[in-house]
Amino acid sequence: MTQPRYSVCFVDDDPAELRRFRENLQSEFVIGAGRTLDEAVADLRKNGRERPDLFVLDMYFPDGPFNTEEELSELRAAWDRFQLAQADFTSVRMKLRQTARGGLRLAEEVRLRHRSSSYVFFTRKATLEEGLAAIRQAGALAVIKKPDAPPAEGEGRPLTEAYDAAFRDHAHDIAAQLTAAIRRTSWWRNHRASVCAAAIAFALGYAACLLVRPPRSS
């Protein structure tokens, strides 16, 4: 018997992205797509599903009226320029041996030498892909971004001073993120024994139930 396809609702302000999503994934999923949440859900219902198994949401979304096609073209061109600049930066970073492998080695040291401790990455240069790998593969609790100095400030005074000011401005938010990470790992550390004990007790109780057979009727 063929397993029914999962259904997803995709919301994006760019019609071209909606088209790409549908064209390339419609053989894998039942899709509802639209520029608003209501449009996407209504589209999914046209395809026979009342609610999706997953919502897929665009992150950079207009906080107001939708952009015109001309504005979207301007945005795409700017993104292309950004990617070229990012490729140039990556080239310099690699030449200077600044890679994520070094940070991952540090994480491995923590795991080997301080097994009961958790860690986060604190970075300015990591890409989205590297951040996801740090969480999924390296086991980091979070990836926290170092504050960037606005370009205009960096040009108007020594760059180190601009970064110092940026850190001061964001210190409260950084502290909040670090505290949240500590609380997450502390909860597990403080409750791990009781959670494990409860799980073992449940497993033993379940096993006992399987072993006990009802008496035979005469």
Number of C-alpha atoms within 10 A of each C-alpha: 3 4 5 8 13 13 22 23 25 27 25 22 20 17 15 11 15 17 12 11 15 17 10 10 12 15 10 11 16 21 27 29 26 22 17 14 17 14 16 22 24 18 19 23 16 12 13 12 18 13 15 19 13 11 17 12 14 14 9 8 14 11 6 6 7 13 14 10 12 9 11 16 12 12 13 12 12 12 12 12 12 12 12 12 12 13 12 11 13 16 13 12 13 11 10 9 11 14 15 16 11 11 16 18 12 11 19 15 12 15 16 10 9 10 10 10 12 17 18 18 19 16 14 12 17 17 13 10 8 16 21 15 15 22 15 11 11 17 16 19 19 18 20 16 14 17 19 16 18 11 10 9 15 15 11 9 10 10 14 11 13 20 18 13 16 17 17 12 12 13 14 10 11 18 11 11 16 16 11 14 17 16 12 12 16 14 10 12 12 10 12 12 11 11 12 11 12 12 12 12 12 12 12 12 12 11 11 11 10 9 9 8 8 6 6 5 4 3
